[in-house]
Every structure is written in structure tokens, then in C-alpha cells.
Amino acid sequence: MINLSYDFHIHTCLSPCGDNDMTPANIIGMAALKGLDAVAITDHNSALNCEAAMKCGECYGVLVIPGMELTTEEEAHVVCLFPALENALSFSSYVYERLLPIKNKPDIFGHQYICDEDENIKGEIEHLLINATSIGFSDVSRELKPFGGVMVPAHVDKSTTSIISNLGFIPPDSDFKTFECKNMANLHQLRKDHPYLQGCKVITDSDAHYLEHINEPVNTILVKNKSIESVLEYLNT
């Protein structure tokens, strides 16, 4: 068993709210510089910058988990992580078909750049990625199963875009095993107010949209080894 330092919620320049300097290469380079063992790339409703990040991770020795931050129909955010790139890309296509078909306005919301590992811009996504999808929160776990994905409700203590802020409660049919808490000082009250969370693991991430906001290697999880399989096993048990 090893302690793995992590940051499992990072946005690239594919997210319209992400800084254009958040290229996959810059993110993984910063993670390596900070000494992080593992990161996840979690752009809004898309996994199209995961491939470049994973290639950079191989060069820098940083484990990169392919993922996305899904926006449910309730506009609650859920971090979704996958065992392999092809799984993430397949789910990404599935989600894009269920995204509100509203065109992005880069001058208002920001660009949505797809990059390669050398920071070249390969393209730009047409539909605005920060919109809600037609996938309900209670359906996320079931929707992820064919893709081998694991759900982690994002920043549940946040006053916006969290399942608690938007619904006021944890749906009784929930079956997630880990949730994300933005400010760990809120953890005790969260578990007191929402008993379901008492039986769950908790992680805390940066939700970084700028390079300087990526976490230092201060948060760790105990896993069997430095692998995507071990991380997903930890988060889903």
C-alpha cells in the first residue's frame, strides 16, 4: 500500500471558464513540479483533452486519470473518472449528444480549445460545455456503468452547482461511495446534516482553472499501487 498525493478535479483550456494557459502540457508540468503523484483531467462535459494530458503524464511520471465534470439536468456537478482513455472518450461523445445544443460565444464565456501534447490547438468545441445535460443525478451511476466510470459528487459544500445546493438533500437512491468537499472545515456539519455522507469516503480537490491553483501534494489516499485501477477501486468501495 502507498500514500498517493492527488488532485482529481482540474480543468484545461477546453473548459470555457479555464484559463488558456491551462494546456494539458502546462498542467502536467505543474503537477510534476509540485510533486503530485496523480491528477485527473475533468473538463466540463468533455474528455477531449485527456489524451494529450495522459501522454504528458507518461513523460513526467504523473499518473493521469481521464475524466470529466458532468453537469446533470439539475445543474449539479459530478466528477466522473474512467479506467481508460477510450472509456472516457466514449462517454464524452455520449454526453455531448445530451448537452443543450447552444453555441458557445468565446468572447463571453471563453474559448474551448482541444490541444495536443505539444500545446498545439487541434480544434474548438462548438456547443457551450458548461450547460446542463439531460442526465439526472440519480441516473449518473447507471449511465456510467457501461463505460466503467466512477462518480464523485463535486464540491458538495459549495453554494452553487452542487447536489446539496441545488436540491437541498442527497437523493435517497444514491449509490456513490466517495464525495468531494471543497473546504474540509465543512465536513463535520455536512455529515451531520446529510447522514448518507457518513458512510462515504471524502476527497478534496482544487477544481483548478488556473495553473497556480493546482493543489500542492498535501492530500493523499491509501491505494494498492500507483495505477488508475487502484484509484478507482479506492473511490468506488
N, C-alpha and C positions, 0 to 999 in steps of 0.2 A: 504494500500500500504506500502511496505517496501523497503529499500535500501539493495540490496543483493550484498555482496562482492564476486568476482568471478575470476576464471582463467579457460577459456574454451578451452585451447589448451595445453594439457600435454601429453607427450609420456612416455610409460612404456618401460620395457626391452623387450617387444615384437617388438618394432621398432629397426631395426639393428643399427641405429645411437643413440639409447637410452642407457644410462649407465646401467650396470647390477644391480646397486643398485636401479634403478627405478622400484622396485616391486610395485604392487598395494598397498600393506600394507604400505610400506615406503612413497609412495606418499600421501596417505590419512592421514597418521600420521603427515606428514609435513604440509599438508594443515590445519589440525586441530590445530597444534602447532602455525601456523601463524595466525589463526583466520579467515580463509576463510569460507564463508558460502556455496559456491558451486564451484565445479570443473567439467570439462569434460575430459574424457579419450579419446584421439584422436590419436591412433597409425596409422602408415601408412597402408592404405588399409585393415585394420583388426580391429575387435572389440572384439577379443577373450580374452582380459584381463579386459574387462568391468565388467564381473560378479564378479570377485574377488574384484575389486575396489568398486563396489556397496555394497557388503557385508561388507567391511571395513567401508564404509560411514555410514551404519546403526549403527555400533558400536561407531563411533566417532562423530556422529551428523553432518556430512558433506554431503550435497546433491551432489550426483554423477550422472552426465548425461552421458549415454552411447553414444559413437560416434566414429568417425574415421577421419583421414585426407586423403581424397581421392586424388589420383593423376590422373588427366584427361589425355586424349590422347595427349593434348598439353603440358603435364607435368606441368600444373598449379595445385596448391594445393587448396583444398576446404575442410573446416571443415564441417562435416556432423553430426548433432545431432538428437537423436531419443527419442520418448516418452516412450519407454520401452526397456528392455534388449532384449526381443525376436525379436523386430523390428530391433535392431542393429545387432543381430547375423544373422538374415535372410539376411540383406543387405550385411553383411560381406561375407557370402557364395556366394552371387550373384556377388560381386566384385571380389572375388578370382578366379572365373571362367573366368573373363575378364582381369585378370592380365597376363602380359607377363610371360610365363612358363619358367623362368630362375632360376636355383637353386641358393640358397644363398651360399656364401662362407664365413663362420663365421670368418675365420682368416683375411679376407679382410674387410668385411662390418660389422661384429659383429653378435652376436647371436640374435635369435628371439624367446625368451622364453615365453611360456604360463605358468602363475603361478596361484596358488590358494590363498585364503585369508591369509594363514599361511606361505606364501613365499616358498612353495614347488613348484619345477618345474614340471609341468604336461606334457610338451612336447615342441616341437620346430617346427616352420613352415618351410617347405621345400623351397618354392619359395621365391625369394627375394622380400620383400614387398615394397621397395622404387621404384620399376619400375612403368612405366605408365600403365594405364588400357586402354581398348578400349572405354571408356565412354568420350564423348566430353563435354567440359564445358557447351555448350548451352543445353545439354541433361540432366545435373545433376538434375535440379529441377524436371523434368518429371520423371526421374528414381527414385527419392526419394519418390514421392507421394504414391506409393503403400505401402511403409514402414513407412509412417507418418513422414519422415525425413525433416529437415530444413537445407538449405545450407547457409554457410557463407564463401565467398571467403577469403582465408587465406592471411595474411600479404601482402596486395596488393601493399604496398610501397617497398617491398623487391626487390632487383636487380636480383633475380633468383626465379624460381618456383612460381611466382605469375602470375595472369592473365594479368596484365599490362606489366610486364617484358617480358613475353613470346609472347603475341600478340600485345602489344603496345596500346591496346584500350579495352574498355568494350564492348562485343558483344551487338548489338542493340536489340537482342531478350531476353536479360537478364531479370529475374524477381525476383532476390533476394532482400531482404528488409534490410539486415544488412551485413556489411563487416568488416573485421579485419584489423586494421592498427597497424603495429609493433611499429612505432615511431610517436606519436601523433603530434610531431612538423611538420610532413609532411602533416597533414590533410588538411590545408587550400589550399595548392598547388594541392593536389590530387583532391579536389572537383572543383577547378578552371580548371584543365586540363581535368577532366572527369565529365561532368555535371550530368551524371546518378547518381553519388555518392551523389549529393546534396540532393536527396530525400531519402537517406538511413540512417539508424542508423549506428553507428560505435562502435565497441568494440576493446579493446587492451588486448592481452594475452601474456603469457610468451613464448609459444612454447618450454617449458622446456624439456630438455633431461637429465638434472642433477637435483638432489634434491634441491640444493642451488639456482637454477634458477626459481623455482616456485614463482609466484608473492606474494608479501605482500598484505594485504587486503586494497589496495588503490583505486581500480577501482570498481565501483558499478553500478548496473542497478536498476531501479524502477519497481518492479513487484507486483502483487496482493498478493502473498504469496510465501513461500519457497517450491516450487514444480517444478518438471520438466515441467509440463503443463504450468505454469506461465512463465517460462523462454522461452520455445519455442514460446509461444504466443507473448512475447515481441520481440523476434528475427524475427518473421515472419509477423509482422504487421507494 
